[in-house]
Amino acid sequence: YKYLSILPKVSFISSFHKPKSILQKFFKINPHIKKIDGAIALGSNQMEFLIDNLPSRKVKLIHRGVDINFFKPSKAIVSNSRQSILYVGQHLRDFKLLNQVIDVVKNMKIDINIVIHPSYIQFLKNKKYLNIFTSISDSKLRSLYRNSICLFLPFKDVTACNSILEALACGTPIISNKIGDNTDYLDDKCAIFANDKDSFIDSIKYLVKIKNNETMRLEARNKALKFDWKLISQKIQKFYREVT
């Protein structure tokens, strides 16, 4: 940022992927960031912060995109004897809350699939009850989304989450906190908002009980269509032209 921003005849545009809680510290130790020509915010709360710290004309809200042609519902009907729920990722995840939830749902007759970086496995408890996946292919990840009753993600904070967008595109309902910019990407039609251990557990039990909520699955896919990379990339290109 410090050196690229002073290059002559070069427009420098940043896309911010961290929530306000992290950006506050970043902006304090990197005052030269204010020299950039444009800033892309991925969520409404993040946008407010950036406008407060950069000239408003430099800031544009453009949501995160997803490849809806790859991440999409399966045409084949999968009939497994056991239902499964899915957790994906590690960035800004609330592992304490995750373990509390797993400690209860491990007693349900369901598979608990966890996709995580190997270095974060140490933060998981009840490992013998979990199916842990690391370094998997995109196709395998897509299969896990498609065959899950839900994606459940407890966050400490969040701006835009690839896992949520990928799950939505596959038609998988979401259970997550109403925190950060989650409400930019989720609503009550495609997701259940849960803010503590009991509400996460109750939400999982509800979706497991009804087995296959076709309405929520359809709403999830429809929500993802709004974040199609083809649409998002056009907005990004338009902003680049405005700035340069």
N, C-alpha and C positions, 0 to 999 in steps of 0.2 A: 504493500500500500504506500509506504513512505517514498519509494523510489519510482514506482510506476506512475504515481499520480503527478509527477513533475515532468514527465516526458512531453515534449512539444507535439502538438497536433495528434494526440492520442486521447480518445475518450475512454474513460475508465468507469465501468459499471459493475456494481457488486450485487450479488443475490445473497440475502442473509437467511441462514438456515437455523439460527439459534433464537431461543425465546428472549424476552426482555430481561429476565433475571441474569442471563449470561452476557447479553449485549451491553448492559450497564457497565460491567467491569471492563469489557473489551474497549468501549469508547473512552473510558477514563485513561487507559494506558496507551491508547492509539489515537491521539487527537488529530493526526494527519488524515484519518479516515474521512474527515469532513471535506476534504479536497476532491473527493470523487465526483464524477459528473452525473451519476445516476445510481439509484438504489432500488432494488426490487424486494418488496416485502412479501412474505408468503402467508401472512395472516393479519387479521384486523388489529389485534392487540400489538403485534410487532410493528405494524404500520404507524400506529399512534406514537410509539416510542421513536421511530425513525424520523417522523415529521417534527417531533420535539427537538431532535438533535441534528437534523439536516434541513436545508431549505426545502420547503414542501414541494416546490416545482421539480425537485430531483427525485422524489419518492413516488413509486407506483406499486399498487397492490396487484400482484399477479400470482395466483395460487399455484401450488405444486401440481405437476401433471403426472399422468400414468399412461402406460401403453395398454390401451383397452383392447387392442387386437391380439396381444399375447395373453394378458391377464383377463380371462373371460370365463364364464360358467361352462361347465362341461355339458356336451349334448347327451352323453351317455348317462344312464341312471346307475349310480353306484349303490349297491345294497350290502352294507357291512353288518355283521352281527353285533358289533359294538360301535357306539357313537364316539366321536372324538371332538375335543376342543383344542384350540391352537393358541400358542403364545409365540411371538416373534420379536427378536431384537434385544438391545441392551441400552441404547442411548437414552439417558434421563428416565429410565424405567424405575419404578418403585419396587425394589426386590423384597423389601420387608412386607409390603402388602401382597405381593405375588406369592410369597411363601405362606402367608396366613391363609390365603384363598386356597392354595393347593393342599394345605394341611387338612382342609375340610372336604374338598371335592375329590380327593384321592380315594375316599370311601365310596364314591359313586361308581357305578359300573360303566365307566367311560374311559377312553384313552386320552391321556394328557400329553399332547405333542409340544415340544419346546424347540424352537429354532434359535440358536444363540451362538455367539462367537466363543471359541474354546476357552479364552481367558476369563470369561464370565461364568463358567459352569460352577466355579467355586462359591458363587453367591446363591446357588440353588440348594434347597433342602429337599428331603423326601425323594432323592434321586431314583430310588428303586421303583418308585411309582410313575416315573416319567419316561417318555420316549424322547431322548435328546438327539437333535440333529445339528451337525456343524458342517460347514463347507459343502452345502448341497447345491445342486444345479437349479437354475431357474425353473425348469420343468418339474422338478421334484417339489419345489416350493409352491408352485401353482397347484399341483396335485393336493398338497396339504391344505391349502386355502379352500379348494373346491369341495373337499370331503369333510370339512369341519362344520360342526353346528354353529360355531362362532369363533371369532378372533377376540381374545380378551387381553387388554393391555392396560395395566395400571401405571400411570405416569407420575413423576414429580413435577414435570413441566413439559410443554410440547409446543412446537410451532406447526410444522407440517411433517407428517410421518408417512414414509413410503409404504410401510407394512399396512397401514390403514387403507391407503389408496389401492394397493394391490388386492387386498381382501375384498374391498367394495367392488372392484372391477370383476372379481370372480363370483360376485353375488353372495358374499359371506357376511352375515350380520356382525356388528361390532359391539363389544361391551368395553367401555372405557370411561375415564373421568371427564367431567365437564370442567376442563382446565386449559389454560393457555389459549391456543387457537383451535382447539378441537371442534368447537362449534362452527367454525368456518367450513369444515369438511364433513361434519356429521350432523344429523338431526334425529328426531324421535321416530322417524319412519324406518330408518335403516340401522339405527343403533339404540342401545340402552345405556343411559348415563348412570354410572355408579361411582360413589365417592368414598366408600369405606368397605371394609371386609364383608360385612353382612350384605350390603347391597350388591356387591360383586357376586357373592355366592348365590343369593336369591335370583339374580339375573341369569346366571349359568343354569341353575336348576330349572328355571322357567323355560329357557330355550331347549334344554335337554328333554323336558317333559313333552313339549309339543313336537319334538323331533325334527321337523323340517318346515320351517316357517316360510312358505313360498312367497307370501306378501313382502316380508322383510328382505328376502333374497332379491326379489324384483326391484324393490326400492333401493337396495344397495347398488345394484348394477346401474340403475337409472341415475343415482347420485354420481357414480364414477364417470358417467358419460360427460358430465359437465367439466371434468378435469382431463379430458382427452388431450394427450400431448399435441395433437394436431391443432387444437384450438388454443392451447396454452402457448405453443411456439409462435403462433401468429401474433399474440399479444406481446410476447417478448420482442419479436422482430420490430413491431410497431414502436415500442418504447425505445429500442435502440436507435431507430431512425429519428425519433423526436429529440433524443439527447445529442446525437451526433450532428 
